Amino acid sequence: MVVLGPLLVAGACAAAYPPVDLSVYPDAAGMPPDVQDFIVQWQDCQHWLGEASDHPVRIRQINRAVRRLCPGIDARARRLRTRHAADPEIIARLAAYESLGQ
């Protein structure tokens, strides 16, 4: 039973963070999975926040993406900065991701 607990936890963590395409998100290279996932989410959120359209279907698509990607992103950044406070490389990388007001 003791052996299964860590195995289940490790499997759950691996499944929570799908592999990041580093050719699309090069800033995520060399970062732990939780930081990689944040970088992808932050960049995608910023992209959708910058989208504009007059077409109703596109407006719905933009709004749906913002609702899915952006809520809590600033709080997530703060949690990561706290969690990785002892690692200057991670803190330096996270410094590039300013608040999005979300």
JOUR-V634362 format. One record per helix or strand of 2 or more residues. SS is the DSSP state (alpha for helix, beta for strand). FROM is the first residue (numbers start at 1). TO is the last residue. If there is no record, write none. Layout:
BEGIN
ss	from	to
SS	FROM	TO
SS	FROM	TO
END
This chain:
BEGIN
ss	from	to
alpha	2	16
alpha	26	28
alpha	33	49
alpha	56	69
alpha	73	83
alpha	88	95
END
